[in-house]
């Protein structure tokens, strides 16, 4: 069983009487974001170590519980040891730590008694020195039994520092912080304004996880531009899918009225809304809605391609466009189902929609459908070949 321990005891640097853990981050509070990372890594039980309980912290804990995990607030190592499952492996987050899904997943998959370390003692990731050359970088993985060892210490000992010392003395394995983690926002931050800046770095890292060329060079830059503004204004992710549906309805209406040339650029707007909504939902831990946003992009692409093929065939009284549209959708659907690793050049529904926009706007829709259908067929063939080679 995997559990998480989040320290939430320190005050914010620029907001007196406000816990740093309750500062806004990514459209939620920092402690909610930390819990989201732990839950995504597989934690089923979250312990929040507190020195005092504030209304903002109570609200944050209540919202974390809605994610379907057990959450307990503890005031000491003794309470933590009593609450934790005796066989649990515990991923520990230092107070006010900002990090990413990738770093959290690496630590969750590490062996018990592992410390994330950095050699740069003057950097934001450095929490506390553990020897002459290394500093703790804010995440540890320990067995629940270590909490019992800490509980045996005098109560006046600092819980977080004592946990670190026990782990070091037990010979904990050291895992080096990835070189690019600091650029992705990893570090300790207790100032509200600086936390907002670090939030933008985390958002950029989240957006950069997408691998398809259409996402990397077109949709991800749009999301990076929009997400910080959406987060700052507290815009709900469902509003983006609602906006995408409205725009998509307008696209289909335009195609029905014969405006195929103008429909595809507008369809890209709908796809950008769905793509950005997926990242926003993922950032907030709404995985179900993130999957809904992601599924909306291929659905949009398929419906728009088929509608355009039907409209073009009707206008020229030839079935060529409809046949090509059906072939494109069939090849794309099969390629998406093939369980093979995707390469950068492989086609995706978003890529097909983006590529089609150029020839359609230029007045060559049938040629565009033929070329993109061939691209989808090449993607399918490459994925099948990769499976054959593995077999």
VENLIN-V872176 format. One record per pair of residues at least 6 apart in sequence whose ideal C-beta (glycine too) atoms are under 6 Angstrom apart, sorted by sequence separation. I is the first residue (numbers start at 1). J is the second residue. If there is no record, write none. Layout:
i;j
I;J
I;J
This chain:
i;j
12;18
65;71
74;80
129;135
130;136
189;195
313;319
22;29
23;30
26;33
64;71
118;125
12;20
25;33
118;126
128;136
255;263
281;289
282;290
313;321
359;367
360;368
21;30
74;83
107;116
126;135
127;136
153;162
189;198
254;263
281;290
312;321
313;322
359;368
10;20
21;31
61;71
210;220
8;19
12;23
35;46
72;83
127;138
125;137
150;162
251;263
278;290
281;293
309;321
310;322
356;368
8;21
150;163
185;198
207;220
309;322
121;135
119;134
251;266
278;293
91;107
150;166
185;201
207;223
251;267
277;293
278;294
309;325
356;372
91;108
117;134
118;135
149;166
185;202
207;224
355;372
118;137
274;293
306;325
117;137
146;166
204;224
305;325
352;372
115;136
116;137
184;205
247;269
248;270
274;296
8;31
46;69
50;73
89;112
116;139
247;270
274;297
305;328
203;227
305;329
6;31
44;69
45;70
46;71
47;72
48;73
49;74
115;140
142;167
244;270
271;297
47;74
114;141
140;167
302;329
6;34
32;60
39;67
136;164
200;228
347;375
31;60
35;64
113;142
244;273
271;300
347;376
39;69
243;273
244;274
270;300
29;60
32;63
110;141
112;143
32;64
107;139
347;379
47;80
94;127
240;273
346;379
4;38
22;56
107;141
19;54
22;57
240;276
241;277
240;277
267;304
19;57
22;60
130;168
4;43
2;42
3;43
8;48
137;177
237;277
2;43
97;138
3;45
4;46
5;47
6;48
7;49
8;50
9;51
237;280
340;383
94;138
237;281
325;369
328;372
332;376
335;379
321;366
324;369
328;373
331;376
335;380
338;383
320;366
324;370
327;373
331;377
334;380
340;386
340;387
92;140
260;308
301;349
321;369
328;376
335;383
324;373
331;380
91;141
222;272
226;276
260;311
298;349
301;352
90;142
115;167
125;177
237;289
241;293
248;300
255;307
297;349
301;353
219;272
223;276
255;308
297;350
312;365
90;144
252;307
88;144
219;275
223;279
255;311
113;170
115;172
117;174
125;182
86;144
34;93
113;172
114;173
115;174
116;175
118;177
84;144
40;101
114;175
116;177
125;186
127;188
125;187
41;104
84;147
124;187
41;105
124;188
110;175
81;147
37;104
41;108
80;147
81;148
77;147
81;151
207;279
77;150
78;151
206;279
77;151
20;96
206;283
103;181
271;350
3;84
77;159
271;353
1;85
100;184
3;88
5;90
10;95
9;95
10;96
1;88
2;89
3;90
4;91
5;92
6;93
7;94
98;185
99;186
7;95
98;187
97;188
98;189
96;188
264;356
265;357
96;189
264;357
96;190
264;360
261;360
98;198
261;361
100;205
49;159
213;344
214;348
212;348
214;350
218;354
214;351
214;354
7;160
23;192
20;190
25;195
23;195
26;199
25;199
13;190
14;191
15;192
12;190
13;191
14;192
27;231
26;231
36;285
28;284
26;283
27;284
